[in-house]
Amino acid sequence: MINREDMLELTRRMTPARSHIDRIAGAYYDAEGYIDGTFNTHFLKLSTAEKTKNLELAKAVLQAETNKQLKDYRIPETARKPGSIWQLLDGIKESGLQNDAFLDLLYEMIGEGVAPGKESYCFLFHGMYDVPVKGTDKEWQEGSEGVYFYVLCAVGPLEGEYEPGLPEAGFLYPAFRQRSTACNYINLYETAAYQNLWNLLWK
């Protein structure tokens, strides 16, 4: 089960001035699910307006209805093997979104499951959150409990030429559980329009 406070802790720091996201990459799809263009850039190089717009997409995934639209999934041992989607996601995280070959593989897999008949997008965010110490009285204290490295994905329809609408699917890997990294878990977000997307990836 996802603790909503964990998600809120991450999103509270997703502002242009305080964001722990350091890189953003993405792909655009035509109506048949074929890649129509990609980009990959350092997040801090974006304008304040661009940062704000993209952070809203990232936050929309984490602020989805907890344990209904945004769910906690344990990655089975059978899926943690060479050539698996888990290995691909781990490689994307470890490379900080800077291995385009890994990204292209994921874009192609997601392109097979995007909503047919719609131009769509897949945006990836890499973050590095320095988890602050929280006392038993729930007050923030000096110091750090560790660093949480993650990849957040947002998938949805385009509303105009390369203009993303609100995401209708996404994920957070690895999951952020009990305020720490949970490599055996992933948080998956889906709406009715993209119900089969993650079944396709984890088949």
Phi and psi in degrees as GROMACS dihedral restraints (atoms count N, CA, C in turn):
[ dihedral_restraints ]
;  ai    aj    ak    al  type     phi  dphi    fc
    3     4     5     6     1   -87.0    20    10
    4     5     6     7     1   132.3    20    10
    6     7     8     9     1   -86.8    20    10
    7     8     9    10     1   114.5    20    10
    9    10    11    12     1   -58.1    20    10
   10    11    12    13     1   -29.9    20    10
   12    13    14    15     1   -62.2    20    10
   13    14    15    16     1   -31.6    20    10
   15    16    17    18     1   -63.9    20    10
   16    17    18    19     1   -43.2    20    10
   18    19    20    21     1   -67.3    20    10
   19    20    21    22     1   -40.4    20    10
   21    22    23    24     1   -65.4    20    10
   22    23    24    25     1   -34.3    20    10
   24    25    26    27     1   -61.7    20    10
   25    26    27    28     1   -40.4    20    10
   27    28    29    30     1   -69.9    20    10
   28    29    30    31     1   -44.9    20    10
   30    31    32    33     1   -72.5    20    10
   31    32    33    34     1   -27.0    20    10
   33    34    35    36     1   -61.5    20    10
   34    35    36    37     1   -25.6    20    10
   36    37    38    39     1  -100.7    20    10
   37    38    39    40     1     9.6    20    10
   39    40    41    42     1   -94.3    20    10
   40    41    42    43     1    70.2    20    10
   42    43    44    45     1  -124.4    20    10
   43    44    45    46     1   157.4    20    10
   45    46    47    48     1   -54.5    20    10
   46    47    48    49     1   -32.7    20    10
   48    49    50    51     1   -85.5    20    10
   49    50    51    52     1   -25.5    20    10
   51    52    53    54     1  -120.2    20    10
   52    53    54    55     1     4.0    20    10
   54    55    56    57     1   -59.7    20    10
   55    56    57    58     1   140.0    20    10
   57    58    59    60     1   -96.8    20    10
   58    59    60    61     1    11.1    20    10
   60    61    62    63     1   -84.7    20    10
   61    62    63    64     1   130.6    20    10
   63    64    65    66     1  -113.4    20    10
   64    65    66    67     1   -14.7    20    10
   66    67    68    69     1  -150.9    20    10
   67    68    69    70     1   148.9    20    10
   69    70    71    72     1  -135.9    20    10
   70    71    72    73     1   139.4    20    10
   72    73    74    75     1  -141.7    20    10
   73    74    75    76     1   162.4    20    10
   75    76    77    78     1  -171.7    20    10
   76    77    78    79     1   169.4    20    10
   78    79    80    81     1  -134.8    20    10
   79    80    81    82     1   148.6    20    10
   81    82    83    84     1  -112.8    20    10
   82    83    84    85     1   141.8    20    10
   84    85    86    87     1  -118.0    20    10
   85    86    87    88     1   145.8    20    10
   87    88    89    90     1   -80.2    20    10
   88    89    90    91     1  -177.3    20    10
   90    91    92    93     1   -66.5    20    10
   91    92    93    94     1   -14.2    20    10
   93    94    95    96     1  -100.1    20    10
   94    95    96    97     1     1.7    20    10
   96    97    98    99     1    90.3    20    10
   97    98    99   100     1     8.3    20    10
   99   100   101   102     1   -88.0    20    10
  100   101   102   103     1   144.0    20    10
  102   103   104   105     1   -66.0    20    10
  103   104   105   106     1   128.3    20    10
  105   106   107   108     1  -110.1    20    10
  106   107   108   109     1    -3.3    20    10
  108   109   110   111     1   162.9    20    10
  109   110   111   112     1   154.2    20    10
  111   112   113   114     1  -138.2    20    10
  112   113   114   115     1   164.7    20    10
  114   115   116   117     1  -149.6    20    10
  115   116   117   118     1   162.1    20    10
  117   118   119   120     1  -160.9    20    10
  118   119   120   121     1   117.3    20    10
  120   121   122   123     1  -151.3    20    10
  121   122   123   124     1   161.6    20    10
  123   124   125   126     1   -73.0    20    10
  124   125   126   127     1   130.9    20    10
  126   127   128   129     1   -62.2    20    10
  127   128   129   130     1   -36.0    20    10
  129   130   131   132     1   -69.6    20    10
  130   131   132   133     1   -14.2    20    10
  132   133   134   135     1   -81.9    20    10
  133   134   135   136     1   -10.5    20    10
  135   136   137   138     1   -73.8    20    10
  136   137   138   139     1   154.5    20    10
  138   139   140   141     1   -69.1    20    10
  139   140   141   142     1   164.1    20    10
  141   142   143   144     1   -59.2    20    10
  142   143   144   145     1   -40.1    20    10
  144   145   146   147     1   -63.7    20    10
  145   146   147   148     1   -42.2    20    10
  147   148   149   150     1   -67.4    20    10
  148   149   150   151     1   -40.7    20    10
  150   151   152   153     1   -59.1    20    10
  151   152   153   154     1   -47.2    20    10
  153   154   155   156     1   -60.0    20    10
  154   155   156   157     1   -46.8    20    10
  156   157   158   159     1   -62.0    20    10
  157   158   159   160     1   -44.0    20    10
  159   160   161   162     1   -73.2    20    10
  160   161   162   163     1   -34.6    20    10
  162   163   164   165     1   -64.5    20    10
  163   164   165   166     1   -32.5    20    10
  165   166   167   168     1   -63.1    20    10
  166   167   168   169     1   -35.7    20    10
  168   169   170   171     1   -67.3    20    10
  169   170   171   172     1   -45.0    20    10
  171   172   173   174     1   -63.0    20    10
  172   173   174   175     1   -44.9    20    10
  174   175   176   177     1   -66.5    20    10
  175   176   177   178     1   -31.3    20    10
  177   178   179   180     1   -60.9    20    10
  178   179   180   181     1   -34.5    20    10
  180   181   182   183     1   -66.5    20    10
  181   182   183   184     1   -47.8    20    10
  183   184   185   186     1   -74.0    20    10
  184   185   186   187     1   -23.3    20    10
  186   187   188   189     1   -93.9    20    10
  187   188   189   190     1     6.4    20    10
  189   190   191   192     1   -64.3    20    10
  190   191   192   193     1   164.0    20    10
  192   193   194   195     1   -59.8    20    10
  193   194   195   196     1   112.4    20    10
  195   196   197   198     1   -63.9    20    10
  196   197   198   199     1   133.9    20    10
  198   199   200   201     1    65.8    20    10
  199   200   201   202     1    11.7    20    10
  201   202   203   204     1  -125.6    20    10
  202   203   204   205     1   -59.0    20    10
  204   205   206   207     1   -93.8    20    10
  205   206   207   208     1   -38.3    20    10
  207   208   209   210     1  -103.7    20    10
  208   209   210   211     1   112.5    20    10
  210   211   212   213     1  -122.9    20    10
  211   212   213   214     1   157.0    20    10
  213   214   215   216     1   -95.2    20    10
  214   215   216   217     1   125.7    20    10
  216   217   218   219     1  -125.3    20    10
  217   218   219   220     1   133.9    20    10
  219   220   221   222     1   -85.9    20    10
  220   221   222   223     1   129.9    20    10
  222   223   224   225     1   -81.6    20    10
  223   224   225   226     1   114.9    20    10
  225   226   227   228     1   -67.0    20    10
  226   227   228   229     1   155.1    20    10
  228   229   230   231     1   -57.4    20    10
  229   230   231   232     1   -33.6    20    10
  231   232   233   234     1   -64.3    20    10
  232   233   234   235     1   -22.5    20    10
  234   235   236   237     1   -93.4    20    10
  235   236   237   238     1    -9.1    20    10
  237   238   239   240     1   -96.7    20    10
  238   239   240   241     1    74.4    20    10
  240   241   242   243     1  -146.9    20    10
  241   242   243   244     1   164.5    20    10
  243   244   245   246     1   -57.0    20    10
  244   245   246   247     1   137.2    20    10
  246   247   248   249     1    84.9    20    10
  247   248   249   250     1     1.9    20    10
  249   250   251   252     1   -89.7    20    10
  250   251   252   253     1   166.1    20    10
  252   253   254   255     1   -63.3    20    10
  253   254   255   256     1   -32.2    20    10
  255   256   257   258     1   -61.9    20    10
  256   257   258   259     1   -44.1    20    10
  258   259   260   261     1   -64.5    20    10
  259   260   261   262     1   -37.2    20    10
  261   262   263   264     1   -64.6    20    10
  262   263   264   265     1   -46.7    20    10
  264   265   266   267     1   -63.3    20    10
  265   266   267   268     1   -38.0    20    10
  267   268   269   270     1   -64.7    20    10
  268   269   270   271     1   -40.5    20    10
  270   271   272   273     1   -65.0    20    10
  271   272   273   274     1   -39.1    20    10
  273   274   275   276     1   -64.6    20    10
  274   275   276   277     1   -42.1    20    10
  276   277   278   279     1   -65.8    20    10
  277   278   279   280     1   -47.9    20    10
  279   280   281   282     1   -65.1    20    10
  280   281   282   283     1   -30.7    20    10
  282   283   284   285     1   -84.1    20    10
  283   284   285   286     1    -5.5    20    10
  285   286   287   288     1    63.7    20    10
  286   287   288   289     1    33.6    20    10
  288   289   290   291     1    69.5    20    10
  289   290   291   292     1    16.7    20    10
  291   292   293   294     1  -103.3    20    10
  292   293   294   295     1     9.9    20    10
  294   295   296   297     1  -108.6    20    10
  295   296   297   298     1    99.4    20    10
  297   298   299   300     1   -65.4    20    10
  298   299   300   301     1   -27.8    20    10
  300   301   302   303     1   -64.0    20    10
  301   302   303   304     1   -42.1    20    10
  303   304   305   306     1   -63.1    20    10
  304   305   306   307     1   -44.5    20    10
  306   307   308   309     1   -62.4    20    10
  307   308   309   310     1   -42.8    20    10
  309   310   311   312     1   -61.2    20    10
  310   311   312   313     1   -38.4    20    10
  312   313   314   315     1   -61.7    20    10
  313   314   315   316     1   -45.4    20    10
  315   316   317   318     1   -66.8    20    10
  316   317   318   319     1   -41.8    20    10
  318   319   320   321     1   -58.3    20    10
  319   320   321   322     1   -42.8    20    10
  321   322   323   324     1   -65.3    20    10
  322   323   324   325     1   -40.6    20    10
  324   325   326   327     1   -64.8    20    10
  325   326   327   328     1   -43.5    20    10
  327   328   329   330     1   -69.1    20    10
  328   329   330   331     1   -34.5    20    10
  330   331   332   333     1   -59.3    20    10
  331   332   333   334     1   -27.4    20    10
  333   334   335   336     1   -71.3    20    10
  334   335   336   337     1   -17.7    20    10
  336   337   338   339     1  -117.8    20    10
  337   338   339   340     1     2.6    20    10
  339   340   341   342     1   -69.4    20    10
  340   341   342   343     1   159.4    20    10
  342   343   344   345     1   -59.1    20    10
  343   344   345   346     1   124.0    20    10
  345   346   347   348     1   -66.5    20    10
  346   347   348   349     1   144.9    20    10
  348   349   350   351     1    82.7    20    10
  349   350   351   352     1     2.4    20    10
  351   352   353   354     1  -123.5    20    10
  352   353   354   355     1   140.0    20    10
  354   355   356   357     1   -74.8    20    10
  355   356   357   358     1   132.8    20    10
  357   358   359   360     1  -133.6    20    10
  358   359   360   361     1   176.1    20    10
  360   361   362   363     1  -141.5    20    10
  361   362   363   364     1   158.9    20    10
  363   364   365   366     1  -136.5    20    10
  364   365   366   367     1   114.2    20    10
  366   367   368   369     1  -108.8    20    10
  367   368   369   370     1   138.7    20    10
  369   370   371   372     1  -119.1    20    10
  370   371   372   373     1   136.1    20    10
  372   373   374   375     1  -121.6    20    10
  373   374   375   376     1   133.3    20    10
  375   376   377   378     1  -108.2    20    10
  376   377   378   379     1   130.5    20    10
  378   379   380   381     1  -129.4    20    10
  379   380   381   382     1   161.0    20    10
  381   382   383   384     1  -142.6    20    10
  382   383   384   385     1    94.4    20    10
  384   385   386   387     1   -99.8    20    10
  385   386   387   388     1   118.5    20    10
  387   388   389   390     1   -82.3    20    10
  388   389   390   391     1   102.0    20    10
  390   391   392   393     1   -72.2    20    10
  391   392   393   394     1   115.5    20    10
  393   394   395   396     1   -74.6    20    10
  394   395   396   397     1   155.4    20    10
  396   397   398   399     1   -70.3    20    10
  397   398   399   400     1   136.2    20    10
  399   400   401   402     1  -123.5    20    10
  400   401   402   403     1   121.5    20    10
  402   403   404   405     1   -72.9    20    10
  403   404   405   406     1   172.4    20    10
  405   406   407   408     1   -63.8    20    10
  406   407   408   409     1   -20.4    20    10
  408   409   410   411     1   -89.0    20    10
  409   410   411   412     1     9.2    20    10
  411   412   413   414     1    68.0    20    10
  412   413   414   415     1    14.0    20    10
  414   415   416   417     1   -90.8    20    10
  415   416   417   418     1   142.3    20    10
  417   418   419   420     1   -69.1    20    10
  418   419   420   421     1   141.5    20    10
  420   421   422   423     1  -126.0    20    10
  421   422   423   424     1   169.0    20    10
  423   424   425   426     1   -70.6    20    10
  424   425   426   427     1   151.1    20    10
  426   427   428   429     1   105.6    20    10
  427   428   429   430     1   175.7    20    10
  429   430   431   432     1  -131.9    20    10
  430   431   432   433     1   143.3    20    10
  432   433   434   435     1   -92.1    20    10
  433   434   435   436     1    -5.2    20    10
  435   436   437   438     1   141.4    20    10
  436   437   438   439     1   175.4    20    10
  438   439   440   441     1  -113.6    20    10
  439   440   441   442     1   130.5    20    10
  441   442   443   444     1  -104.4    20    10
  442   443   444   445     1   110.1    20    10
  444   445   446   447     1   -95.7    20    10
  445   446   447   448     1   135.3    20    10
  447   448   449   450     1  -150.9    20    10
  448   449   450   451     1   162.9    20    10
  450   451   452   453     1  -121.7    20    10
  451   452   453   454     1   128.9    20    10
  453   454   455   456     1  -116.3    20    10
  454   455   456   457     1   134.3    20    10
  456   457   458   459     1  -118.9    20    10
  457   458   459   460     1   138.0    20    10
  459   460   461   462     1  -128.7    20    10
  460   461   462   463     1   127.4    20    10
  462   463   464   465     1  -126.5    20    10
  463   464   465   466     1   135.4    20    10
  465   466   467   468     1  -172.1    20    10
  466   467   468   469     1  -176.8    20    10
  468   469   470   471     1   -83.5    20    10
  469   470   471   472     1   152.9    20    10
  471   472   473   474     1   -85.8    20    10
  472   473   474   475     1   139.3    20    10
  474   475   476   477     1   -98.9    20    10
  475   476   477   478     1   -13.5    20    10
  477   478   479   480     1  -161.4    20    10
  478   479   480   481     1  -164.3    20    10
  480   481   482   483     1   -68.9    20    10
  481   482   483   484     1   105.6    20    10
  483   484   485   486     1    58.4    20    10
  484   485   486   487     1    30.3    20    10
  486   487   488   489     1  -110.3    20    10
  487   488   489   490     1   106.9    20    10
  489   490   491   492     1   -73.9    20    10
  490   491   492   493     1   138.0    20    10
  492   493   494   495     1   -88.0    20    10
  493   494   495   496     1  -175.5    20    10
  495   496   497   498     1   -60.8    20    10
  496   497   498   499     1   139.9    20    10
  498   499   500   501     1   -64.9    20    10
  499   500   501   502     1   145.3    20    10
  501   502   503   504     1  -115.8    20    10
  502   503   504   505     1     0.4    20    10
  504   505   506   507     1  -158.9    20    10
  505   506   507   508     1   162.8    20    10
  507   508   509   510     1   172.7    20    10
  508   509   510   511     1  -179.8    20    10
  510   511   512   513     1  -156.7    20    10
  511   512   513   514     1   160.7    20    10
  513   514   515   516     1  -125.3    20    10
  514   515   516   517     1   118.9    20    10
  516   517   518   519     1  -134.1    20    10
  517   518   519   520     1   136.5    20    10
  519   520   521   522     1   -69.7    20    10
  520   521   522   523     1   167.3    20    10
  522   523   524   525     1   -64.6    20    10
  523   524   525   526     1   151.9    20    10
  525   526   527   528     1  -103.1    20    10
  526   527   528   529     1    99.4    20    10
  528   529   530   531     1  -122.1    20    10
  529   530   531   532     1   131.5    20    10
  531   532   533   534     1    52.7    20    10
  532   533   534   535     1    39.2    20    10
  534   535   536   537     1    62.0    20    10
  535   536   537   538     1    33.3    20    10
  537   538   539   540     1  -152.8    20    10
  538   539   540   541     1   171.9    20    10
  540   541   542   543     1   -73.1    20    10
  541   542   543   544     1   130.9    20    10
  543   544   545   546     1  -123.7    20    10
  544   545   546   547     1    87.9    20    10
  546   547   548   549     1   -66.3    20    10
  547   548   549   550     1   -18.7    20    10
  549   550   551   552     1   -87.1    20    10
  550   551   552   553     1     2.8    20    10
  552   553   554   555     1  -129.9    20    10
  553   554   555   556     1   155.0    20    10
  555   556   557   558     1  -138.8    20    10
  556   557   558   559     1   142.6    20    10
  558   559   560   561     1   -98.6    20    10
  559   560   561   562     1   120.5    20    10
  561   562   563   564     1  -110.9    20    10
  562   563   564   565     1   134.3    20    10
  564   565   566   567     1  -116.1    20    10
  565   566   567   568     1   132.2    20    10
  567   568   569   570     1  -152.5    20    10
  568   569   570   571     1   148.8    20    10
  570   571   572   573     1  -116.1    20    10
  571   572   573   574     1   179.4    20    10
  573   574   575   576     1   -59.0    20    10
  574   575   576   577     1   -33.3    20    10
  576   577   578   579     1   -67.8    20    10
  577   578   579   580     1   -21.0    20    10
  579   580   581   582     1  -129.2    20    10
  580   581   582   583     1    35.4    20    10
  582   583   584   585     1   -64.4    20    10
  583   584   585   586     1   -26.9    20    10
  585   586   587   588     1   -96.9    20    10
  586   587   588   589     1    -1.3    20    10
  588   589   590   591     1   -62.7    20    10
  589   590   591   592     1   -49.3    20    10
  591   592   593   594     1   -77.4    20    10
  592   593   594   595     1   -26.4    20    10
  594   595   596   597     1   -61.8    20    10
  595   596   597   598     1   -36.2    20    10
  597   598   599   600     1   -64.9    20    10
  598   599   600   601     1   -42.3    20    10
  600   601   602   603     1   -71.3    20    10
  601   602   603   604     1   -36.6    20    10
  603   604   605   606     1  -102.1    20    10
  604   605   606   607     1    19.2    20    10
